[in-house]
């Protein structure tokens, strides 16, 4: 019997919890009707919560059009929520393909029963689990930071008898079309914003960390193939009679390699529009939050809020680019493992051709791309930030000049 810590369900448990809370986790066919209805209810409730913050911030920008301070503060939040709404609707529209990909990734976990070979991909699964928890904590920290800053100003106003101006403000600046600064409207709006944004960051962490987990699990299967190839090389060197069964092991490597390549194509087919939007709009997020930091001036609360938000955006980008880099490296490593770890020069010509084909295919590395023109990798991340540094420099000069 497998230990709990070595099962697929254990390593994706954080993803399952976050996605289930917002109703985005695949519904099993054997689930009861009540479970399905409750899942749809959570999905609708999450959508309403997201829109309850997204729409008032859009209205705020429209009403204060031309105010760069409002645009920077509200625009960065609007961009994040807009990304999430797109991902949510897109995955709902392609839920059948999403479910099929989920079950395919799950089935890959049982590719081998050897405990040593399983260790090849448990490490990647462990990283995915830890990163999911860390990213959710980072997102939740933003909600707490924004809400705490607003709560401090709220109590400071209520308990300061000499206060002549109402400095109370909601965690996230919005425009509802009516004045909500008076009690009890303010308290109701405050609580609703806190709950809505807490549910929104659960959705963000659930979806984006599930994408990251998918890429790492696929990368782990390439590492498993590398382990198999290394074992073949070891057996050839240690067991002279091994050449009689090498065909079986090589065939297993080749077939699994082709299967994983097909899975990467399926992941690309599903995620390409999402990756394109993510890369396209992440620059807007970073620039607007960077300008908000520069524009905070002496307001320490605002400075802390947007520094926290900026760090989360950087982690968010890393969450996409880092597993993409690992996928590229592990898929390329197969060619290196074949050439350096297998004494192919001692094998019959038929097996040399098998290995040669694997090397040739590994040279065309597997990757996740944004509409085929931008590959997710650390190079993508390092190429993005220098461009935005120029924007921040220009913005800081404008802030100082004003």
C-alpha positions, -999 to +999 in steps of 0.1 A: +000+000+000+014+034-010+021+060+016+000+091+015+030+113+008+038+094-024+004+097-040-007+121-067-036+134-046-012+144-018+009+166-040-020+183-057-041+187-025-035+225-022-045+230-058-076+209-052-086+228-021-082+263-037-100+253-069-127+234-051-135+265-029-142+285-061-160+257-079-133+253-106-121+217-098-131+190-122-164+173-111-162+135-110-189+117-130-199+096-100-205+127-079-240+132-066-264+158-080-262+178-048-224+180-051-226+192-086-252+218-078-231+230-048-200+232-071-219+254-096-232+276-067-196+282-055-186+290-091-214+315-095-207+331-061-170+334-069-178+351-102-202+376-085-175+383-059-149+390-085-172+412-106-182+431-074-147+445-072-138+445-109-167+466-122-166+494-095-129+498-102-135+501-139-162+527-131-137+546-109-112+548-137-139+559-161-151+587-138-116+599-130-102+595-165-070+614-169-060+611-132-027+591-135-027+584-097-061+567-098-052+549-130-020+535-114-037+524-081-069+510-096-055+499-129-030+474-115-058+457-095-082+458-125-056+442-148-051+413-123-089+407-120-093+410-158-067+383-163-085+361-138-119+366-154-105+357-188-089+325-174-121+316-156-144+320-186-119+303-210-115+272-188-153+270-184-156+271-221-130+244-226-138+224-195-139+191-214-104+194-226-093+206-192-108+175-175-092+152-201-058+168-195-062+165-157-069+128-159-040+123-183-016+140-159-030+119-131-025+087-150+012+096-157+018+093-120+014+055-122+038+051-151+062+031-128+059+012-096+097+013-088+103+033-057+137+046-070+122+057-103+093+074-086+118+096-068+126+111-102+093+130-103+084+133-066+108+161-063+090+181-090+057+174-074+070+185-040+082+218-055+048+224-071+031+218-038+054+242-019+052+269-046+014+267-045+012+273-008+038+301-010+021+319-038-013+317-021+003+331+011+018+359-010-016+368-026-034+366+008-008+388+023-018+415-002-054+413+009-044+416+046-020+444+038-046+465+019-073+458+045-051+464+075-040+498+061-077+508+057-086+494+091-059+515+108-072+547+092-107+537+101-100+533+139-076+563+139-105+585+127-131+570+151-110+573+182-094+607+174-116+634+189-097+661+172-102+647+137-120+671+114-118+652+081-130+618+073-099+598+064-116+565+062-112+545+030-120+511+017-092+485+012-094+489-026-105+523-041-137+519-061-167+540-072-202+526-065-221+556-078-232+566-043-215+577-011-206+548+012-184+568+036-211+569+063-219+541+087-232+514+083-227+515+046-189+518+050-186+488+073-207+467+050-187+477+019-155+471+039-164+435+049-177+427+014-145+439-002-124+419+022-144+387+015-146+392-022-109+399-026-100+369-003-121+347-026-105+363-057-070+355-046-080+319-039-092+317-075-060+333-088-038+310-067-059+279-076-058+285-114-023+298-119-007+272-095-026+244-113-010+256-145+024+256-129+018+222-113+008+208-147+041+220-163+062+206-135+045+172-136+051+170-173+087+180-168+090+152-142+080+126-168+109+138-190+132+133-160+117+098-155+128+090-191+163+103-184+163+079-154+153+050-176+180+058-201+207+060-174+196+027-161+199+012-195+235+025-198+243+010-163+228-024-173+248-025-205+280-019-187+273-043-158+254-071-175+268-085-208+236-104-214+214-073-211+214-067-249+189-095-252+162-074-235+173-039-244+147-037-271+119-038-245+134-010-224+142+012-254+107+007-268+093+018-234+114+049-234+105+058-270+068+052-265+067+072-232+087+100-249+061+102-277+033+102-251+048+130-231+054+151-263+017+146-271+007+157-236+029+189-240+011+196-272-022+193-254-010+216-226+001+241-253-033+238-270-051+246-238-027+273-223-015+292-253-042+320-251-038+322-214+000+325-216-003+352-243-027+373-222-005+367-191+027+380-208+009+408-225-008+422-194+018+414-168+038+443-181+008+466-175+005+453-140+042+458-131+043+493-146+012+505-129+021+491-095+057+505-100+043+539-106+020+536-076+050+529-055+069+559-068+038+581-064+031+570-028+055+597-015+053+600+023+022+578+027+039+548+043+007+527+042+004+531+005+041+524+000+039+491+019+007+481+001+020+485-034+055+471-026+037+440-014+016+440-045+046+445-068+064+416-051+034+393-057+033+403-094+070+394-097+064+361-080+034+356-104+056+360-134+082+337-120+054+312-113+049+310-151+084+313-164+103+290-140+084+257-148+086+266-185+124+268-181+125+234-163+103+218-191+127+230-218+158+218-198+144+184-190+132+177-226+166+187-239+184+165-213+171+134-229+195+138-259+224+143-235+215+113-214+213+091-245+247+103-258+267+103-226+251+076-204+245+049-230+275+031-247+257+032-280+289+024-299+288-012-284+252-018-295+239-034-328+231-009-356+193-013-351+196+000-315+220+028-325+193+040-349+167+040-321+190+061-299+198+084-328+162+091-334+157+100-297+186+124-298+173+141-329+138+145-314+152+158-281+170+186-301+135+200-308+128+207-272+093+208-257+080+241-244+049+262-235+046+292-258+024+323-262+008+319-296+040+302-309+061+334-308+073+335-271+085+306-251+080+305-214+114+305-198+137+324-174+149+343-205+114+356-210+114+369-174+148+386-177+138+401-210+106+416-196+119+434-165+147+456-182+120+470-205+098+479-176+127+495-157+129+521-184+092+529-179+097+532-141+127+555-147+106+577-169+077+576-144+099+585-115+112+616-134+076+627-140+067+622-103+097+641-091+091+669-117+056+673-105 
